[in-house]
Amino acid sequence: MPAVLPIRDINPTRITPWVTLGLIAACVVVFFGYQSQDSVEGQTEFLYRRAAIACEVRTGDPLTALEINQQVCNGDAGREVFPDKGPWISVLTSMFLHGGLAHLLFNMWSLWIFGNNVEEAFGHVRYLLLYVLGGVVATLAFVVVNPDSTVPLVGASGAIAAALGAYAVLFPGHRVLTFVGWFLVPLPAVVFLAVWFFAQFGLGGTNTAWEAHVGGFLFGLAIAFVFRRALLRRVVGVR
């Protein structure tokens, strides 16, 4: 069991979070209906074809066979493996792809816990805009730090991180029931999210794109901070 695992927040909403539900449904459908589950080779090919890759986003050109095989971004003029791939479109499609079932489940659980309250504060359309832009900013943050990476970047984590950042600003005192070791503890949201945020900096030696998480979180935090009074007025009547 992870050392810190959120179970739910104590922060009821007055709306049906249609956008959050739709995003969860879309990610589940894409994972089970479109991502290749047949073999490791099939999954790898699918991700190189559909996922965002820092080298491609930076150069605007799909990877060549040499770049993929040698895992280098060298501007090779050889034949592109997926010449019809749009690197900038892949920034959007990557938000709906996941590296495995555990990755999908943890992301969707986090989105459900924190997304519904942020959706209520922002409203459906603005919340969707926050989510999408947060995911784009998160990917670009990864590209800036890793401009020559040829590894596919997948997952909704960066977009969800934007929702977490907004939640930290809007609902810092609301409790998040969290397993800390084997104990269920009602942590203030600001404490839980601070632990989550600073934990990202310890993931540098893993396959986790912590740069995207940090970028998305800071984006959501900044947007919610700028519009905090107007957003809170929608949910608690702040004047």
N, C-alpha and C positions, 0 to 999 in steps of 0.2 A: 504494500500500500504506500502511495506517495506520502511524504512527511506532512504535507499540507494539501487538503482536498476539500474544496467548497461543496456543500450539500444543497443549500438554498439560502436565499436572503429573506430577511423579515422586512418586506417592503412591498405590500400589496399594490396592485394597479387597479384603475377603474376602467380600463379599456381592454379590448381583445387585441393582442399584439400581432396583427396580421402580417406585418413585414417580417418580424422575427420568425414567426411560424413559417412564412414562405421561404425565407433564407435557409432555415433548417431543412425544409422539405426539398429544396433545390439541391442542397449539398448531398443529401441522402440519395436522391434520385440519380444524380451524376455519378456518385461513387458506385452504386450497385447496378445502375443501368447503362453507364457509358464507359467508365474506366475499365480497362482490361483486367480481369481477375484470373485469366487462364494460366499465365506463367510469369515468372520474373522477367523474362525477355519481353513479353507482351506489355507488361506494366511499364517497363523502362522505355520502350518505344513510344507508348502513349504519352508519357510525361515529357519526353523530349519533343514530341510533336505539338503538345497543347500547353505546357507549362511555361511560365516566365523564366528566362535565363538571363542573368545579369549581362553577360557578354553580348547577347543578341539585343537587349534593350539599349545598351550603350552604343553599339555600332549600327543598329537598325537592320542588320543582316542575319538570317538564320545560320546556325552553325554548319560547318563543313564536316565531312567524315573525319578528317585529320584532327580537327579541333576536339571532336567528341572522343576519339580514340586516345589522344594524348592529353586530354583534359587541360588544354591551353587555349587562350583567346589570343590568336596571333594574326588575325586578319587574313588568314589563308585564302587564297583566290581559287581554291579547288571547288569541286561540286558540292553545293549545299544539299544536305540530307533531306530536308523538308523545305523545298524552295517556296512553297505556297504559304508557309507560316508567316503570320503577322506578329512580329515581336511585341508591338504595343497592344494588340488585341489579347495576346497571351497574358498580359498583366491583369486583365479582367478575368479571363477564364481560370487563371491560377487560383483565384479566391474560392472556387467551387471544387477544387481537386484536393485530395488528401493522400498521404503516404501510406495509410493503412487504417484498419478498423478502429484501433485504439486512438489514433490521431483524430479521426472523424468524431468518435464518441466524446472525447474530452472537449473538443472545440464546440460541438453542438450543445453540450451540457453547460459550458461557460456562457455561450450566447444566450441560452434560455434563462439562466439565472440573472444575468445583468442586462440583457438587451431589452426586455420588456419595459423596465422602468425608464430607460433612456429613450425608448420609442414613445412612451407616454409624454415625456418632457419635450421632445423635439417635434412630435407629430409624425405621422407615417412617412410623408414624402421627404421631409428634412432628415429624418432618421436614416432613410435609405441612402440619401445623398451623403450623410456623414459616414455611413458604412462603406460605401463604394470609394469615396475619396480617401478615407482612412486606409483602405486596402491598397490604393494606388500609392499613397505617400509611404506606406510601410515597405512596399516593393522597391520604390525609389531609394529609400534609406538603405536597404540592403545593397542595391546597385552602387550607390556612392561609396560604401565601405568595401564592397567586393566587386569592383568593376570588371575584373577578368574572370569571374567565376563562370564555369560552364555546367554547373549543377542545376537541375530543374528546381525551381522554388515553388512549393505547393502549400496550400492550406488557407483557411479563412482566419488564421491566427492574427495577422496584421490588422485586418478589418475589425475583428472582435476586440483587439487591443484598443482600437479607437473608442469603442463603446465602453471599455473598462476605464479609460482615461476620463471620459465624460461622466461616468458614474462616480468616480472619485471626487470630482468637483461638485456634483449636484447632490449626492447622498452620502457624504463622508461618515455621518454618524449612524447610519442604518447598519444593523447587525447582519453578518454573514455567518451562518452556521457552518463551521469548518472542522474537519477532522485534523487535529494537530497530533500526529502520532496516532494513538488509539483513543484520544479524548475528543469529544465533540464540544467545541468551544464557540460561543457567539462573539466573534471578533467584529469590532467596528470596521466598516467597509474600507476606510482610509488605511487602517492597519493591514488588513488582508491585501489590499492592492499595492501598498508600499512594499510589503514582503514579496509579492509577485513581481513587481517592477525591478527591484534590486536583485532578485534572484536571476533575472535574465542575463546579467553581466557575468554570471558564473557558468554560462552555457557555451562559452567560446570553444570548448574542446569537443562539443557534441555536434550532431547533425541538425540541431535546432537553429533556425535563422533568427537569433536573438535581436539582431539589428532591425529586422522588420517589426518585431514586437515593440521595441523601444520607440521606433519612429511612429508607429500607429498610435501607441499610448500617448505620446507627447502631442500628437496632432489632435486627438480627441479631447485631451485635457485643455489644450489651448482654445479650441473652439467653444467648449462648454464654459470656460472661464470668461471669455469675451461676452457671451450671451447669457450668462448665468441668471441674472435677474429676470429676464424675459422667459427663460426656460422654466425656472422655478415657479413663476407666476401661473404657469399652466397646471402645475400639480399641487402647489401648497398655498397659492394666493398671496405670494410675497408682493408687497407694494414698494 
